[in-house]
Amino acid sequence: MSKYDELIRLSKLANESYDNDEIDEDTVRKIFSQCLKEYRRIQAEENSKIKRDCINMFFKKPL
């Protein structure tokens, strides 16, 4: 399961719960907000790793 699968599952569950009147609008907004923050954190982490790898490849000294 990817890092994103859990966020998608949680978002779908929150949406279904809201549709079934199991949670209120404020709660579902908080859940979506947290999912979005986590998504952005994961993206930043992945972008940082890619950037670091590219820099390391570019500046790698030939043997």
Secondary structure as the mmCIF struct_conf table of DSSP 4:
data_model
#
loop_
_struct_conf.conf_type_id
_struct_conf.id
_struct_conf.beg_label_comp_id
_struct_conf.beg_label_asym_id
_struct_conf.beg_label_seq_id
_struct_conf.end_label_comp_id
_struct_conf.end_label_asym_id
_struct_conf.end_label_seq_id
HELX_RH_AL_P HELX_RH_AL_P1 LYS A 3 ASP A 19
TURN_TY1_P TURN_TY1_P1 ASN A 20 ASP A 21
BEND BEND1 GLU A 22 ILE A 23
HELX_RH_AL_P HELX_RH_AL_P2 GLU A 25 PHE A 59
HELX_LH_PP_P HELX_LH_PP_P1 LYS A 60 PRO A 62
#
